[in-house]
Amino acid sequence: MHPVPEEPNKLLQPVDKTLKTMAIEFAEYQVSVDIFITTQSYVDIASISVVPRTTGGQVYYYHPFSALSDPAKLYNDLRWNVTRPQGFEAVMRVRCSQGIQVQEYFGNFCKRIPTDIDLPAIDCDKSLMVTMKHDDKLQDGTECSFQCALLYTTVYGQRRIRVSTLSLPCTTMLSNLFRSADLDTQFSCFLKQAAIEIPTSALVQIREQVTNVCINILHSYRKFCATVSSSGQLILPEALKLLPLYTLALIKSIGLRSDGRIDERSFWINYVVPLSTQLAIPLVYPRMISIHDLNSKEADGCVIPDAIPLCSEHVSDDGIYLLENGEDCLVYIGNSVDPDIIGKLFGVSSFDEIPSQFVLQQNDNPLSKKLNEVINEIRSQRCNYLRMKLCKKGDQSGMLFFSYMVEDKSPNGPSYVEFLVHVHRQIQSKMS
């Protein structure tokens, strides 16, 4: 018998309303709940996560928990959770000028009345997304205004209001819109909307929707902004030229793949919904750098070397590579790496002696010091103590590393070149 494709999605929904009722009560009493899950087995994150999501909290998930390599991450997450800039007992409302109205709020909060959202806690790591509806004609050359008002209590007990106002010009020129497009924000919006739909829609349908959003945007550009002479080419707006790459990466991400574990996908949804815009792209298209040759790279004032495309042809057996997505940091070791480099970085004499559990040490040599510098810099950029995982060629862990090579053809989707060809064909068929 074949499983029904829709069935797994029921496991991504809460088992009943008990925890939701409790969460609303917590929110009414201004109690925010964070949950730290250190587990080796399934715990039904889909049901548990309702509480932090409704109370402005978050889920921390360490799976499979390792008593050797994960305590540092757990300790740093706990410490940052308590000490980070945050406010309590907050109420937020977004207003906008005539012709536009607020459609929906997305994030970790409780909503009891249509216009406001209640946030028992609000911190510097979370973002809230607000979608707008354009329901009236706007005049070219006029301005639209948006205002976000947040009333909250500081950690010192002071009641404050923070008001952020933004005014944007209206234009009838679509090319102006494409020129000033913000890819990170736009992609963050697509990512969150896809994540919210996962528990209630078929994955194949969401993947199709995500692809169609990309095609429709690029079709509009081709139709209204590109020159006539370029009909046979795939024309991409400068600001959005990486949109197809990130769309493909989203289709192949843990959230939209068919082969993911249920708890892993539930955590992914909970991680994405309040995710800051800066971390949206790295989550689906991680940064990969080579670290076996750190000593030979020019220091141009930047600690972290240039990123390598996520394609297996850039990964050689005699190299060591670091891949990070803002939450996890994988270190992949080929099986033909120079034993001298292995000795400097891991303190052992051969590939076979490298332990599967990995705790980063700083050994007394320039290569090891540089690697520690790079990882510390990444952690400070991401405001997160990344969880380190070791991946070895020929191991199950090596396969995990290669599952992030989103530009390769895989069971989860086409190669980047094939995807571009598909997008181009779809645009051409819309044009004819």
C-alpha positions as CSV (number, residue, x, y, z in Angstrom):
1,M,0.0,0.0,0.0
2,H,1.1,3.5,-0.8
3,P,0.8,6.2,1.9
4,V,-1.6,9.0,1.2
5,P,0.5,12.1,0.4
6,E,-1.6,14.4,2.6
7,E,-1.4,12.2,5.7
8,P,2.0,13.3,7.2
9,N,0.7,16.8,7.4
10,K,-1.8,15.8,10.1
11,L,1.2,15.0,12.3
12,L,2.4,18.6,11.8
13,Q,-0.8,19.9,13.5
14,P,-1.4,19.9,17.2
15,V,-3.1,16.7,18.5
16,D,-5.9,18.7,20.2
17,K,-6.8,22.2,21.6
18,T,-5.6,21.6,25.2
19,L,-2.2,23.3,24.9
20,K,-3.7,26.1,22.8
21,T,-6.2,26.9,25.6
22,M,-3.4,26.8,28.1
23,A,-1.2,29.0,25.9
24,I,-3.9,31.7,25.6
25,E,-4.3,31.7,29.4
26,F,-0.5,32.1,29.7
27,A,-0.7,35.1,27.3
28,E,-3.5,36.7,29.3
29,Y,-1.4,36.6,32.4
30,Q,1.6,38.0,30.4
31,V,3.6,34.7,30.8
32,S,6.0,33.9,27.9
33,V,7.2,30.3,27.6
34,D,10.4,29.0,25.9
35,I,11.0,25.3,25.5
36,F,14.4,23.6,25.4
37,I,14.2,20.1,23.9
38,T,17.2,17.8,24.5
39,T,16.1,14.5,23.1
40,Q,17.1,11.4,21.3
41,S,13.5,10.5,20.2
42,Y,10.2,11.9,18.8
43,V,8.5,14.4,21.2
44,D,5.7,15.9,19.0
45,I,7.0,19.4,18.6
46,A,3.9,20.2,16.5
47,S,1.7,20.0,19.7
48,I,4.3,21.4,22.2
49,S,5.3,24.4,20.1
50,V,1.8,25.9,20.3
51,V,2.7,27.3,23.8
52,P,5.8,29.3,22.9
53,R,4.3,30.4,19.6
54,T,1.3,31.9,21.3
55,T,3.2,33.5,24.1
56,G,6.0,35.2,22.2
57,G,8.5,32.5,23.2
58,Q,10.6,30.0,21.1
59,V,11.5,26.4,20.7
60,Y,15.2,25.3,21.1
61,Y,15.8,21.8,19.6
62,Y,19.0,19.7,20.1
63,H,18.6,16.5,18.2
64,P,20.1,14.0,18.6
65,F,21.4,15.6,21.9
66,S,25.1,14.8,22.5
67,A,26.4,15.1,26.1
68,L,29.9,15.7,24.7
69,S,29.4,18.4,22.0
70,D,26.1,20.1,22.8
71,P,26.4,21.5,26.4
72,A,28.3,24.6,25.2
73,K,25.5,25.4,22.7
74,L,22.8,24.7,25.3
75,Y,24.6,26.9,27.9
76,N,25.0,29.8,25.5
77,D,21.4,29.6,24.3
78,L,20.1,29.6,27.9
79,R,22.4,32.5,28.8
80,W,21.5,34.6,25.8
81,N,17.8,33.9,26.3
82,V,17.9,35.4,29.8
83,T,20.3,38.3,29.0
84,R,19.4,39.5,25.5
85,P,17.6,42.9,25.0
86,Q,13.9,42.3,25.5
87,G,10.6,43.8,26.6
88,F,7.5,42.4,28.3
89,E,3.7,42.8,28.4
90,A,3.7,44.3,24.9
91,V,0.9,45.3,22.6
92,M,1.6,46.1,18.9
93,R,-0.4,47.7,16.2
94,V,0.4,48.6,12.6
95,R,-1.4,51.5,10.9
96,C,-1.2,52.6,7.2
97,S,-2.4,55.5,5.1
98,Q,-5.6,55.5,3.1
99,G,-5.8,53.1,0.2
100,I,-3.9,50.4,2.0
101,Q,-4.9,48.2,4.9
102,V,-3.3,45.6,7.1
103,Q,-4.2,42.1,5.9
104,E,-2.5,39.8,8.4
105,Y,0.2,39.5,11.1
106,F,2.7,36.6,11.2
107,G,5.0,35.7,14.1
108,N,4.9,34.4,17.7
109,F,2.1,36.3,19.5
110,C,-1.5,36.0,20.8
111,K,-4.2,37.8,18.9
112,R,-7.5,38.5,20.7
113,I,-8.8,41.5,18.7
114,P,-8.4,42.1,14.9
115,T,-6.2,45.3,15.1
116,D,-3.7,44.5,17.8
117,I,-1.3,41.6,18.7
118,D,-0.3,40.7,22.3
119,L,3.3,39.8,23.0
120,P,3.9,38.6,26.6
121,A,7.6,39.0,25.6
122,I,9.4,40.6,22.6
123,D,13.1,40.2,22.0
124,C,15.8,41.4,19.6
125,D,16.0,38.0,17.7
126,K,12.5,37.8,16.5
127,S,10.7,39.5,13.7
128,L,7.1,40.0,13.0
129,M,5.7,40.1,9.4
130,V,2.7,42.2,8.4
131,T,1.1,41.8,5.0
132,M,-0.8,44.8,3.5
133,K,-3.8,44.9,1.1
134,H,-4.0,47.5,-1.6
135,D,-7.7,48.4,-1.9
136,D,-7.8,51.9,-3.4
137,K,-6.1,53.9,-6.2
138,L,-2.8,55.6,-5.1
139,Q,-1.7,58.7,-7.0
140,D,1.7,58.7,-8.8
141,G,4.1,60.9,-6.9
142,T,2.3,60.8,-3.6
143,E,3.5,59.0,-0.5
144,C,2.2,56.0,1.5
145,S,2.9,55.9,5.2
146,F,3.2,53.0,7.6
147,Q,3.4,53.2,11.3
148,C,4.2,50.5,13.9
149,A,3.4,51.3,17.5
150,L,4.7,48.9,20.3
151,L,3.7,49.5,23.9
152,Y,5.9,47.5,26.3
153,T,7.5,47.2,29.7
154,T,11.3,47.3,29.9
155,V,13.3,44.8,32.0
156,Y,13.6,47.7,34.6
157,G,9.8,47.9,34.9
158,Q,9.3,51.2,32.9
159,R,6.3,51.4,30.6
160,R,7.4,52.7,27.1
161,I,6.0,53.1,23.6
162,R,8.2,52.8,20.5
163,V,6.8,54.2,17.3
164,S,8.4,53.5,13.9
165,T,7.2,55.3,10.9
166,L,8.0,54.7,7.2
167,S,6.9,56.8,4.2
168,L,7.4,55.5,0.7
169,P,6.8,57.2,-2.7
170,C,4.1,55.7,-5.1
171,T,5.1,55.1,-8.7
172,T,3.4,53.8,-11.9
173,M,6.8,52.7,-13.3
174,L,7.2,49.0,-12.6
175,S,10.9,49.3,-13.4
176,N,11.4,51.6,-10.3
177,L,9.9,48.9,-8.2
178,F,12.3,46.2,-9.6
179,R,15.3,48.5,-9.3
180,S,14.7,49.1,-5.5
181,A,13.5,45.5,-4.7
182,D,14.8,44.1,-1.4
183,L,15.6,40.4,-2.1
184,D,16.2,39.4,1.6
185,T,12.9,40.9,2.7
186,Q,10.9,39.5,-0.2
187,F,12.4,36.1,0.2
188,S,11.8,36.1,3.9
189,C,8.1,36.8,3.2
190,F,7.9,33.8,0.7
191,L,9.7,31.6,3.2
192,K,7.3,32.4,6.1
193,Q,4.2,32.1,4.0
194,A,5.4,28.6,2.8
195,A,6.2,27.5,6.3
196,I,2.8,28.5,7.6
197,E,1.0,26.5,4.9
198,I,3.0,23.3,5.5
199,P,0.8,21.7,8.2
200,T,-2.4,22.2,6.1
201,S,-1.4,21.8,2.5
202,A,0.2,19.1,0.4
203,L,4.0,19.7,0.0
204,V,3.9,19.2,-3.8
205,Q,1.3,22.0,-3.9
206,I,3.5,24.4,-1.8
207,R,6.6,23.7,-3.9
208,E,4.5,24.5,-7.0
209,Q,3.2,27.8,-5.4
210,V,6.7,28.8,-4.4
211,T,8.0,28.2,-8.0
212,N,5.0,30.0,-9.5
213,V,5.7,33.1,-7.3
214,C,9.2,33.2,-8.7
215,I,8.0,32.7,-12.3
216,N,5.3,35.4,-12.0
217,I,7.7,38.0,-10.7
218,L,10.3,37.4,-13.4
219,H,7.5,37.2,-16.1
220,S,6.3,40.7,-15.0
221,Y,9.8,42.0,-15.3
222,R,10.2,40.4,-18.7
223,K,6.9,41.7,-20.0
224,F,7.0,45.3,-18.7
225,C,10.6,46.2,-18.1
226,A,12.9,44.2,-20.4
227,T,14.0,45.3,-23.9
228,V,12.3,43.7,-27.0
229,S,15.6,42.4,-28.4
230,S,16.1,40.0,-25.4
231,S,13.1,37.7,-26.1
232,G,15.2,34.5,-26.3
233,Q,17.1,35.1,-23.1
234,L,16.2,34.6,-19.4
235,I,16.3,38.3,-18.2
236,L,16.7,38.8,-14.5
237,P,16.3,42.1,-12.7
238,E,19.7,43.0,-11.0
239,A,18.2,43.3,-7.5
240,L,16.5,39.9,-7.9
241,K,19.0,37.9,-9.9
242,L,19.4,35.3,-7.2
243,L,15.7,34.8,-6.7
244,P,15.6,31.6,-8.8
245,L,18.5,30.1,-6.8
246,Y,16.9,30.8,-3.4
247,T,13.6,29.6,-4.7
248,L,15.2,26.3,-5.7
249,A,17.0,26.1,-2.3
250,L,13.6,26.6,-0.5
251,I,12.0,23.8,-2.5
252,K,14.9,21.5,-1.4
253,S,14.8,22.7,2.3
254,I,13.9,20.5,5.2
255,G,10.5,22.1,5.5
256,L,9.5,21.3,1.9
257,R,11.3,18.0,1.3
258,S,9.2,14.8,1.4
259,D,11.8,12.7,3.3
260,G,12.2,14.8,6.5
261,R,11.5,13.6,10.0
262,I,8.2,15.0,11.4
263,D,9.8,16.6,14.5
264,E,12.5,18.1,12.3
265,R,10.0,19.7,10.0
266,S,7.9,20.9,12.9
267,F,10.9,22.6,14.4
268,W,11.8,24.1,11.0
269,I,8.3,25.7,10.8
270,N,8.7,27.1,14.3
271,Y,12.2,28.4,13.6
272,V,11.1,30.1,10.3
273,V,7.9,31.9,11.5
274,P,9.7,34.5,13.9
275,L,13.0,34.4,11.9
276,S,14.8,37.7,11.3
277,T,15.2,38.8,7.7
278,Q,19.0,38.5,7.7
279,L,18.8,34.8,8.5
280,A,16.1,33.8,6.0
281,I,18.5,33.2,3.0
282,P,21.3,31.5,5.0
283,L,18.7,29.0,6.4
284,V,17.9,27.6,2.9
285,Y,21.1,28.6,1.1
286,P,23.9,28.1,3.7
287,R,27.3,29.7,3.4
288,M,30.1,27.2,2.5
289,I,33.8,28.0,2.8
290,S,37.0,25.9,2.5
291,I,39.1,25.7,5.7
292,H,42.0,23.4,4.7
293,D,43.6,26.4,2.9
294,L,42.8,29.2,5.4
295,N,46.5,30.0,5.8
296,S,47.0,30.7,2.0
297,K,44.0,33.0,1.7
298,E,44.6,36.8,1.5
299,A,43.4,38.7,4.6
300,D,41.6,41.7,3.0
301,G,40.2,42.9,6.3
302,C,37.6,40.1,6.3
303,V,38.0,37.2,8.7
304,I,35.6,34.9,6.7
305,P,36.8,33.8,3.3
306,D,34.6,34.1,0.2
307,A,31.7,31.6,0.0
308,I,31.7,28.7,-2.5
309,P,28.6,27.8,-4.5
310,L,26.6,24.9,-3.0
311,C,27.6,22.4,-5.7
312,S,29.4,19.1,-5.1
313,E,31.9,19.8,-7.9
314,H,33.4,22.4,-5.6
315,V,34.0,19.9,-2.8
316,S,37.2,17.8,-3.2
317,D,38.3,14.7,-1.3
318,D,41.5,16.4,-0.2
319,G,39.7,19.4,1.3
320,I,37.9,20.4,4.6
321,Y,34.8,22.5,4.3
322,L,32.6,24.5,6.7
323,L,28.9,25.0,6.0
324,E,26.7,27.1,8.2
325,N,23.0,28.2,8.0
326,G,22.8,30.4,11.1
327,E,21.8,27.5,13.4
328,D,24.1,24.6,12.6
329,C,27.7,24.5,11.5
330,L,28.8,21.4,9.5
331,V,32.5,20.6,9.1
332,Y,33.1,18.2,6.2
333,I,36.3,16.2,5.9
334,G,37.3,14.5,2.6
335,N,39.1,11.1,2.9
336,S,42.3,12.2,1.2
337,V,43.1,15.3,3.3
338,D,46.8,15.9,4.1
339,P,47.5,14.2,7.5
340,D,49.5,17.3,8.5
341,I,46.3,19.5,8.1
342,I,44.3,16.9,10.1
343,G,46.9,17.0,12.9
344,K,46.8,20.8,13.0
345,L,43.0,21.1,13.2
346,F,41.9,18.0,15.1
347,G,45.1,16.8,17.0
348,V,45.0,13.3,15.5
349,S,47.3,11.8,12.8
350,S,44.9,10.4,10.2
351,F,41.4,10.6,8.8
352,D,40.3,7.3,10.5
353,E,41.2,8.6,14.0
354,I,39.0,11.7,13.7
355,P,36.2,11.2,16.4
356,S,32.6,11.5,15.2
357,Q,31.7,13.7,18.2
358,F,33.3,17.1,17.7
359,V,34.4,19.8,20.2
360,L,36.3,22.6,18.6
361,Q,39.7,23.1,20.2
362,Q,42.3,25.8,19.6
363,N,45.6,24.1,18.9
364,D,48.9,25.9,19.0
365,N,49.3,26.6,15.2
366,P,48.2,29.3,12.8
367,L,45.7,27.1,10.9
368,S,43.8,26.1,14.1
369,K,43.8,29.7,15.4
370,K,42.4,31.0,12.0
371,L,39.6,28.4,12.1
372,N,38.6,29.5,15.6
373,E,38.7,33.1,14.5
374,V,36.4,32.3,11.5
375,I,33.9,30.4,13.7
376,N,33.8,33.1,16.3
377,E,33.2,35.7,13.6
378,I,30.4,33.7,12.1
379,R,28.8,33.2,15.6
380,S,29.0,37.0,16.3
381,Q,27.5,37.8,12.9
382,R,24.6,35.3,13.4
383,C,24.1,36.3,17.2
384,N,24.0,32.5,17.7
385,Y,26.4,29.9,19.2
386,L,26.3,27.6,16.2
387,R,26.0,23.9,16.9
388,M,29.0,22.1,15.4
389,K,28.6,18.7,13.6
390,L,31.4,16.7,12.0
391,C,30.7,15.1,8.6
392,K,33.1,12.5,7.1
393,K,33.3,11.3,3.5
394,G,31.8,7.8,3.2
395,D,29.8,8.2,6.4
396,Q,26.1,8.8,7.0
397,S,27.2,12.3,8.2
398,G,28.9,12.9,4.8
399,M,25.5,12.3,3.1
400,L,23.9,14.9,5.5
401,F,26.5,17.4,4.3
402,F,25.8,16.7,0.6
403,S,22.1,17.1,1.2
404,Y,22.8,20.8,1.5
405,M,24.3,21.0,-2.1
406,V,21.2,22.6,-3.5
407,E,22.7,23.4,-6.9
408,D,23.1,19.6,-7.6
409,K,20.3,17.5,-9.1
410,S,18.9,15.3,-6.4
411,P,15.7,13.2,-5.5
412,N,14.4,16.5,-3.9
413,G,14.6,18.5,-7.1
414,P,16.4,19.6,-10.3
415,S,19.8,21.1,-10.6
416,Y,20.1,24.9,-10.6
417,V,20.7,24.9,-14.4
418,E,17.7,22.7,-15.0
419,F,15.6,24.9,-12.7
420,L,16.6,28.1,-14.7
421,V,15.7,26.3,-17.9
422,H,12.2,25.4,-16.4
423,V,11.7,29.0,-15.2
424,H,12.7,30.4,-18.6
425,R,10.3,28.0,-20.5
426,Q,7.4,29.0,-18.2
427,I,8.0,32.7,-18.8
428,Q,8.2,32.1,-22.6
429,S,4.9,30.2,-22.6
430,K,3.3,33.1,-20.7
431,M,4.6,35.6,-23.2
432,S,3.3,33.7,-26.3
